Amino acid sequence: MRRQSLLLVLLAAATSSVAQPPANVPTVLHAARLLDVATGKMLEPGEVLVEGERIRAAGTTVEHPAGARTIDLGDTTLLPGMIDAHVHLFLHPGAEDLQTVVESVPWRTILAEQAAKADLMAGFTAERDMGTEGAGSADTAVRNAINEDMIPGPRMRVSGNAIDILGGHEDANHFNPAQHVFSNADRANDAEQMVEVIRAQHKEGSDFVKIYETGPDRMVDGVLHTPYQYTAAQLTAAVEEARRLGTTVGVHAMGEPGTLYAAEAGVASIDHATQLSDETTRLMKEKGIYAVPTFTIFEYFAQHRESQDQAAGEAAMLEYKIREFKKQVAAGVQFAVGSDVGPFPHGTQARELTLMVQYGMTPLAVLQADMLHGAKLLGWAGQIGELKPGYYADIIAVPGDPLKDISVVEHVRFVMKNGEVVRQ
């Protein structure tokens, strides 16, 4: 019996080894087109040679090594994987505040794993998670599981909870105070507390710092009301502490004067960025600060509110935002692409690129904002965001020509991350 068991084990091992594809077999991707995002040049046809997790060559033709497999993707365009610089893996459509109260962190973490997979399958191979909304450092576990190939998902930069003041944007303001409902963010009321929170989050595995700088944000009679939460000096303390730790700060900041304070402090990105004064714009250009508009969440809220009054308020905010965005484009503000996905379904956020074109940018400028600026903002410049030798093989294929119709990025047909095909 022992001999039979041993034979079965050996046979199973042999069968398994035969069934597995050879390791490190080069792959050649062939498509009708390949976009050089940096130059805007469309190569026809396009090919990429992938060896292991890296791109070895890209162009109209590449070497086809002996034994390489070729994947013909037909009438598609090869692009670098998309980058979403503002996501919430721990949120899903529905009442955001109730999710953090009635859903346990373990359950929300399982949902976050599913969200990461959906985003990856939609062509987003890198993302920045802008706060777990009360789930603390659970995003560290999701990021690490992705890095260990335990679950599928994009490359992740995570912040843990966002940072907020007492009574601030995410401080459970609409619940019965006697119930002592926890904030969805980590509380810091001054610069000293801010530094303490940043250090605690870093200890728990955060990659960067997310701060709520404005809120509650609302339109009143056509005027944007957006109270600031931290002074420029307090934000500067956060930026300096983040720099000491080798990282950056991204802020939720809808308008003035909070956006100005964020620019004065030298944050890496101003997310939402609905209202930017001339001085704020000047400082952002001078310091290389990115605006991340997040149009998709505004559009979604305008169409999915409980009452007509709420929907009308969101629609007014969106209209105001569009007008201001056109001014920002004309002023030369640098953008990265972030959708704020979570409150709307994961895997649908390529809509953000379509809206940025619809509201005033060229398709190439939006792709450059997404891939080149996104790579820099996430700290992966020179590693992702382009189809170049030595870069990680994060590659997608979309039908048609995105320079003629940007909406094709909403219909990704092929996804490779780190040299492995995850969707075909």
N, C-alpha and C positions, 0 to 999 in steps of 0.2 A: 504493500500500500504506500509505503514511503517512497519507493522507486516510482510508482505511478504518479504520486503527487509531484515529485521532482520533475518528471517528464512533462506534466501539465504546465508547471511553472515555466520551464524552459521553452515549451511550445508557445505559450502565451507571450513570453518575452520576444521570441523570434517573430511571431505574427505582428506584435506591436511595432517592432523595428522596421518590418517591411512596410507596414501601413503608413509610417511617418514619412513625410517628404524629406529629401536630403537637406541638411542644414546649410544655411548661407548660400543658397542657390541665387545667383543674380536674377533680377527681374527687369525686363524692358517694358515700359508703358508706352503705347503708341496711340495717338489720337490725331484728329484732323487739325487741331490747333494747340499751341502752347503760348501762354501769355507771359512775357517778361514784365513783371509788375513794375519794376523800378523804371524802365525806359518806356513802357507802354507799347513795345513792339510785339506784334502778334506773329508768331512763327507758324508756318504751314508747310508740311505737317509738323507735329511736335512729338518728341520722344524724350523719355527720362530713363536713365540706367540707375537702378537701385541695387546697392550691395549692402547687406545687413540692414542697419538702421539709418544709413546715410545715402544721400544722392551722390553718385560718382560722376555723372555727366547729364547734361540737358541741352537740347537743341533741336534742329530740324531732323537730324539723324544722330544716333549714338552707336557706339560699339555694341555688337551683340555677342557677348562671350560664349564660348562653347558650353552647351548645357544650360544656358539661360532660358528661363521661361518668358514668353512674350504675351502680354495682355493687350489685345486690340480693343480700344474703347470707342472706335468708330467716329461718328460725327459729333465729337465733344471737344471741349477746351480743357486742357490741363492747367490747373491753378494750384498755388500753395493752399494748404488747409486754411479755412477762415478762422479768425480770432474774435471772440466776443469779450470785450474788456469790462463788461458789467453784467454779471449773471447772479442769480440766487438759486443755487441748487436745492436749498432747503425750503423753498416755497413752491406752491402749485396754485392753480386757479381756485378761487373761493375767498372766503373771508380771511384776510391775512392775519389779523390780530387773533382770531379764534384758533387758527392753526397752531400758534405757539402756546395756546392754553390747553386745548383738548387733545393734541397729538403729542405722544411721548417723543423724546429725543431719539431713542432707538428706531421708532417707526419712521420719523422724519429722515433719519439717516438712510434707511432702506429706500425711501422715496427719492432721496438725493442720488443714490446709486443709479436708479432708473432714469433720473433726469440727466445725469452725466452721459449715460448710454445714448439717450435720445439726441442730445446735442452733438455727440460724436457722429452718429449716423446721419445727421443733417449736414455734416461737413465741417463742424467746428472742432478743430484739433487742438486748440489752446483757448483757455478761458481764465478770467479773473473773477473769483467769487467775492462779491461785495457785501459780505455779512451773512451769517447764518440765521439772523433774526431770532435770537434766543436759544440757539442750539450750541452756543459756546464754540469749543474747538473741535466739534464733530467733523467739520470739513477737513481737518488735518488727517483724520482717519480715512476719509474718502480719497483725498489726494494720495496718501501713502498706498492705499490699496490699488489705485490706478497705476502708480509707479512700479508696484510689485507685480503687475499684470494679473492681479486677482480679479479685477472687474474692468470692463471696458469704459473708457472715458477720455476726455481731452487732457492735455497737459494742464495742470492747475496751479494757479497762484491763489492762496487763500488768506483771509483776514481774521477768521474767527468771528466773534460778534463785532458789530460796529461800535463806535464810541459816541456817547450822547450825554447831554446834561440832564439834571433833575428836571422833570417836566418837559423834556425835549421831544424831538420829532417821533421817537419810538418808545416813549416811556409809559406805555399802557394807560394813556391819559383818559380813555373813555370808559374805564371800568370802575366799579364801585370801590372807592379807596379803602373801605373796610376789609375788602378781600385781599388786599396787598398783592395784587397781580404783579409778577416780575416784569421788568423792562425787557424789551427785545434787544437791547443793546447793553454794553458795559458802561457804567456811569462814571463820569469824571467832570467835576465842576470847576477845576482850575488847572493851571499848568502842571503843578506838582502831582495832582491825581492823574492827569493825562499821562505823564511819564510812567507812573506806577502801573497803570493799566497796559500801556504799550509793552512794558517789560514782562508783565504776566502773560500777555497774549503771545509774545515772542517765545517765552518758555514753553508754552503749550503748542508751538509749531506754526505760528502765523508767518506768512511770507511778506506781508505788507500791512499797512494800517488804513482802516476805513473810518472816517469821521463824518458825523452829521453836522454840517455847518449852518444849515438853514432849516426852518420849519416851525410851525406848520405853514406850508406854502399854499396860497389860494389867490384867486382872482376876485376882486371886489370892484364892481362898476368899471370893468375894463382895465383896472390897475393891478399889477402884481404885488401882493403883500408877501414878503419873505423874510421874517425876523432872523437875525443872525444868532448864533449860539456861542461862538468863541471869538475872542478878539484876535487881531493879527499876531499879537505877542504870544498868546496861548497856542495858536496854530504853529507859530515859529518854534516853540518849545517841542511840539510834537514832531515837526519836520527834522529838527536837529537830533532828537532821540532816535528817530527812524534811520537817519543817516549814520548815526553811531553804530547801529545794528546792521548797516549795509542794505537798507531797504528804503521804501518810499511811502508817501501818504497820498491817498485818494479821498476826495471829499464829495459828499452830497451837498451841492450848493446850487440853488435855483437862481438867485439873483442878488442884487446889491443891497447892503454893502458886504454881505458874506462872501460873494465871489471875489470882490476886491481884496478882502482880508486873506483869502486863500492864495490869491496870486502874490500878494506881498510876502506871504510866508514861504512861497516857493514849493507848493505841493506839486505832485507829479501830474495829477489830473483833476479837473473840475467836472464832475458828473452831473448831468442834466443841463447845467449851464444855460438856462433859459434867458437870462438877462446878464449881459456883460457891458459895462461902461467902456468908454474910450480908454480910460486909464487902465482898467482891468485887461482889456485887449492888448494894450501896449506891453504891459508887464508879462502877460502870457507869451507873447511873441518873443520878448527879450529873454525869458527864462526857459523857453521850450516846454511850456505847460500845455497839455492837451485838453481840449473840450470834448466831452463824450455826451452827445445830445440825447440819446435814448428816446427816439421818437415813438418806437413801437409800443411802449407801455402807455404813452399818452393817447395814442390812437385806440388801443384796446380799452382803456378806461372810458374814453368818450363813447364807446359802443357797448359797454358792459357794466353800466351802473344800475343800482336798484331802482332809482327814481329818475324821472325826466329832468328834475332840477339838478341832480348830481351829474347826469350825462351832459346837460347844457353847460355846467360849470367846467367840466373836463374839456368839452369842445372849445370853449372860450380860451382855456389855457393853451390848447393845442394851436389854435389860430394865432394867438399872441406869440407862441414859441416859433412858429413858422416864419412870421415876420422878422423876429429878432435873428433867427438863424440865417436868413438871407443877408442881413447886415453883417453878420459874423463872417460869412463866406466872402463877401466883398472886401472885408477888412483884412483878410488873410489869416484868420485864426486857424491854427493847426488842430485837426480832429483825429480822434481814434473812434472806433466803432464799438458801441456797447448798447445792448437792447433792453436791459433790466428784465430779462426773461425770468419767469418764476410765477408771478401773478398771472401771466398768460402762458400757454402750453410750451414746455420745452421741446426743442426740435423745430420750432417755427420761426426762430428769431432772425433768419436771413432776410426777413421782411425789412429789417432795419436798413440794409444797404439800398433796397428799393426806395424807401422813403427819403433817404438822404439825397438820392439822385432826383427824386420827384420834387424836392424842395430847394434844389439849386446847385448841387454839385454834379460834376461829370462822372460817368461810370469809372473812369480810370482813377480820378481823384479819390473816390470812395474806396476802391480796391486798395489803393496805396494807403489810405487812412486805416483800413482794416488790417492789412497784412504787414506793411512796413512800420507804421506808427504803433500798431498793436504789439508787434514783436518787441519794439523798443520799450514801450510802456510796461510790458510784462517782464522785462529783463532778459529777453531771449534774442536780442538783435544779433545778427550774424549766425543764428542757429535755425530760425524758422522764419517764415514770411516770404521766402523767395525759393525758386527752383534753381538752386546753384550747387555746384560741387562742394561737398563737405557739410552741407546743411542736413538737418534731419529730414528723412523722407516722409514728410507730412504733405500729402498730395490729394487733391480732389479732381473730379471731372464733372463738368456741367454741360448740358445740351446747348448747342448754338454758340453764339459769340457774346460774352458778357459786356463787351465794349459797345455793342449795338443794343442789347437788351439786358440790363443789369438783373432783371427779375429771374433770369435763368439760375442764379445762385440759390433760389428757393427750391430748385428741383435737382439737387445733387444726385448723380448716378453712381459715383464711385468714390470710395474713401480709403486712403491708406494712411496709417499713422505709424511712425517709427519703423517704416519698412514693411509693416504687416498689413495685408488687405483686410479691412474690417467691413466693407460693404462693396458688393459688386453685382 
